[in-house]
Amino acid sequence: MDYISTRDASAAPNKFTDILLSGLASDGGLYVPVAYPRITEERLTQWRGVLADGGYPALAAEVVKLFVSDIPPAKIEELTANAYRTPVFADEEIVPVSTLEDDLYIAHLSEGPTAAFKDMAMQLLGELFEFELARREETLNILGATSGDTGSSAEYAMRGRHNINVFMLTPAGRMTPFQQAQMFGLDEPNIFNIALDGVFDDCQDVVKEVNADAAFKSKHHIGAVNSINWARLLAQTVYYVSTYIKVTESNDEQISFSVPTGNFGDICAGHIVKQMGLPVDKLIVATNENDVLHEFFTTGQYRPRSAAETHATSSPSMDISRASNFERFIFDVIERDANQTADLFGVKAKADGFELEDHIMEEIRTRYGFLSGTSTHADRVSTIRATHSDHDVLIDPHTADGVFVARGVADKVDTPIVVLETALPVKFSETIVEATGQEPDVPERFAHIMDAERHVVDMPNDAEAVKEYIAETAADAAAAGQNS
C-alpha cells in the first residue's frame, strides 16, 4: 500500500511508516492511500469470525494489515494486542455497543485511559511510533493541537515512551477544568503542555505553520498526532467495522452513523470504510453552534470562520471552524484532483472559502450518503436530561449533539443509526449538573485527578515562539538523557 498527498498526486508515493512519522505532506497536503482496499462480502464474513474469536485487537490487526505493507503482519498483531487490552481499556469488548431506543444505538468509545474516543487511535499510534522509532534508531518531537480530548489521549499514550517528546498546544481557558487537569496534571519528562493565547483553530494553524517549515521540521524531527496523521484515521476505521458487526446479523444489512465532529476526523474514517465497501447507509455530521460543516452540507458553501467568530460552547471539543480533515473527503469527492484540492484548501479556504457545484453536492448526499444537523446548548441540555430520565443513560454534551441530530434526521434515514460516543460525562460536569441536577459519577481511575499540580507554559499565538520553545526544550531533554 502506497500513499500520496491530496495536493500533489504526481509525486513519488510513500510507504506507511514514512507518512506515520511525518504527518503532514511537504506540500501542505494530507496523505491518503493510492486506492482504498475493498471489504468484500467474503472478507466481512471472515471478520465476523475474527471479532468473535479474537476480539477487537484481532479485528484491528486485520484492518491495519490492509493499509500497511512495511511492517510484518505478526508485528502488527502484536502492536494491536498491546494497544487494545485491559486494564488500559476498562471494558474487555473495547468498544461495546448498547441500544438507546428503537433503531438508535450508542457505540461506547470512551473506555480508554482518558475517557475519550481519541484513545481509540492514540493507543495504537503510541505502539506504532515506538516500534518504528526503535527500528530506525530515531527520535520524534510530536507537535499537536487540542480542543479538549486529543491532547490528553496523546499524552497518556506517549508518556514514558522511548525517543518521543510531546508538545501539545491548547487554547488558553477554552477547555473544561477536568480536561485541563488530565493534561496539565501529568508530570512526565517527555510531556510539554503549551497554553496558547487563542482558540483551537489558532493552535491548529501554528501546528501547520511549523510543519510547513521543512528545514525546522527535518532538523527537529517534528511529527503529528492530530488527525492530519493518516494512522489516526486508520485506527478509527476499526470501530466502524466492529460496530457494524455487532449491530447486524448478516452482510446484507445496512446501518447509519451519527458522528459529533468539528475537525471532520472521526466521520472521515466513516467515509473511508463506506468507500471500502462496508454496508454503511448514511453518515450524519453532527455539529454544535460552530456549524461550518453543517452549512457546507446544506448549502455547498465552505466558509471557515475566524477565531473571533468561533463560539465557546458546552461541547468544547467541537469548537472548531476550520476542519483540517475535510480536505481528504473533498479530494475524493472531486475525483482526486490534486491541483483543484491545492487551490481549494491552499488558497480559497484561507481566504473566503469556496462553494461546490450543485451536481457535486447531490453526489455527496446520494453516492456518499452525507446528512448533517446542528444543535445548541439548550438542545444538549434537554437531550442529556431526557436521555437520563427516560433511559437511565447519562451522556456527555458532544454525544448529546450526536443523539439530538440523529433524532432530527431520522425521518430521512431508513436504517438503524449508531451514535458514536465521544467522552464520559465526568469530563463535563458543569453541563451535566445543569441538565440533571447531579454530579456525574467519577470512575475510580480519575478519583484524584483534580488534586495534581499543574504543568503548563503560557505562550503567545506565535509559531516562531513555539518553534523556539521546541528547539530549546528538546535539546535540553536530549542533553539530560531523558529519551535515551
Secondary structure by P-SEA (a helix, b strand, c coil): cbbbbccccccccccaaaaaacccccccbbbbccbbbbbcaaaaaaaaaaaacccaaaaaaaaaaaccccccaaaaaaaaaaacccccccccccbbbbbccccccccccccccccccccccaaaaaaaaaaaaaaacccccccccccccaaaaaaaaccccccbbbbbbcccccccaaaaaaccccccccbbbbbccccaaaaaaaaaaaaaaaaaaaaacccccccccaaaaaaaaaaaaaaaaaacccccbbbbbbbbccccaaaaaaaaaaaacccccbbbbbbccccaaaaaaaccbbbbbcccccccccccccccccccaaaaaaaaaaccaaaaaaaacccccccccccccaaaaaaaacccccccccccaaaaaaaaaaaaaaccccccaaaaaaaaaaaaaccccccbbbbbbcccccccaaaaaaaccccccccccccccccbbbbbbbbcccaaaaaaaaaaaaaaaaaacccc
